[in-house]
């Protein structure tokens, strides 16, 4: 497995540092950021997985560098991979962070209650 893009990881850390309940976890072969126990954004190699939700999914796929997230042979509705090069542009970085944070507000946690 190749190394994860530390520059992008650090930019995401910076963008989320003032938020409560941020957790960083190794998942899906990458470094993922959970907000309020809900998966929000993940860096895997030079790709960034953004959880934008089913309502924004098709519009997100129309953005430059975005592709469907394929897991277990099927497309995951609401999740897109974005080429890490897109994140070098400040405006694009802000777009994807805000889309992921917007959906996180209404997303349901998959964390199992004990």
Secondary structure, 3 states (H helix, E strand, C coil): CCCCCHHHHHHHHHHHCCCCCEEEEEECCEEEEEECCEEEEEEECCEEEEECCCCCHHHHHCCCCEEEEEECCEEEEEEEEEEHHHHHCHHHHHHHHHHHHHHHHHCCCCCCCC
